[in-house]
């Protein structure tokens, strides 16, 4: 009898917990593949944040496939989700999915990447790549002592961020006619390509003393290639704020990176979704920029898992 | 192939030919006259704003010596009055600055005022509300606007004063936009008076 009692009690407890968890409704968090720690952070930060506010959370990855993403949005619509938080699968390709959710009355809050249409999502919260690139380029120019020859590794050239970052690196660097770029190649955001291109560039242009990279993945490849070639004099920067880059910065192998505060961006999206669901309050602006933080040896200790723990 | 299909194809061909013949070729660079979208020019965008930007920053500037350093920036409107303790010139004279000790200041922060001709950061842009991110198409234009404001202040405020090491020991009064990193405060000036 006692046993039955405790089982019943346990059941009641579980059921009331379940009821509590979903009291405010279901939030979908849809991101690119979590094999990249950047996107994993979005789910790891977003889920507990939304649960603490009383929502049930369903996390999934579209793997940068717009068709998969659309199915996930349809699932959210069928599920009568109260909000969708999404790091989307393409600025144009995602418009259809966002529109579908909007038509069904489900508010969409976009993080990290924008879409090429305003008025469909309730918010588009992205890292200020232009400011971040300029900020870390300033640090790099100082580290170069304002002179020397250098190379650039570009990201995937079809990606908007590739150009935003490169343009803003050059907006700072090109003001100094004493800094000369002798090689510029795409390594497609990829670590192995970053390594191989750097190896080749070092052979062809051994006179370089700096390498600027469009993201941390390529920067880490470039750094490893410089270490393997015995070139510890080369000043390297990336952009993202990954823990792998942080480790190189701590070791003095990289000058710095610009942290895209993806954890803060995700939390902000959940807070804005919560305010909209509970009070109908819309964010002041749909498009919101969250500043990047320039990370160098001076402040790298405050960076972990894409979170910068203040000054 | 049925009759209906043939008619469809014929119609499509007629349509394509008609479109090709009726299309007007628009010269590159003149698209704006037709679409209303004009290529972005950061300088055009900032030159008309400069006076409003200066008056806004001057109007809300707070005495830097009275501020908590941790609360400064990015883009805090400040005023600073004090003595120039040092003139520093880097990058072959392209990156000049002065260190100013504010009157009556007893804290341990160091106040550096950028004097160009190359300026770092976006503090002036971030201190003003004449234009915001929403007024621009994308991040790149928004960052070009910051740069345009910086070149404007160099041209109109800093360059005409031709400041060199002779400024050391003089009293200055400066209004600008500031940010801080630890105990180092950097001010980008929008008005300078040398006494």
Contacts between the chains, C-beta under 8 A, distances in Angstrom:
chain1	res1	chain2	res2	distance
A	126	B	139	7.9
A	128	B	139	6.1
A	129	B	139	5.8
A	130	B	139	3.9
A	130	B	140	5.5
A	130	B	142	6.6
A	130	B	143	3.7
A	131	B	122	6.1
A	131	B	139	7.6
A	131	B	143	6.2
A	134	B	122	7.4
A	134	B	143	6.1
A	135	B	121	7.6
A	138	B	120	4.8
A	138	B	121	7.3
A	146	B	90	6.7
A	146	B	91	3.8
A	146	B	92	7.3
A	146	B	94	7.6
A	146	B	95	7.2
A	163	B	140	7.8
A	164	B	138	7.6
A	164	B	139	5.6
A	164	B	140	5.5
A	167	B	140	5.7
A	168	B	140	7.0
A	168	B	143	5.7
A	171	B	143	6.9
A	171	B	144	7.4
A	171	B	147	6.2
A	172	B	120	7.9
A	175	B	94	7.4
A	175	B	118	4.9
A	176	B	91	6.2
A	176	B	94	6.8
A	176	B	118	7.3
A	178	B	91	7.3
A	178	B	92	6.8
A	285	B	133	7.6
A	285	B	134	5.6
A	287	B	133	6.8
A	287	B	134	6.6
A	289	B	133	5.6
A	289	B	139	6.8
A	289	B	142	7.6
A	291	B	74	7.1
A	298	B	182	7.9
A	311	B	70	6.7
A	311	B	181	7.9
A	311	B	182	7.2
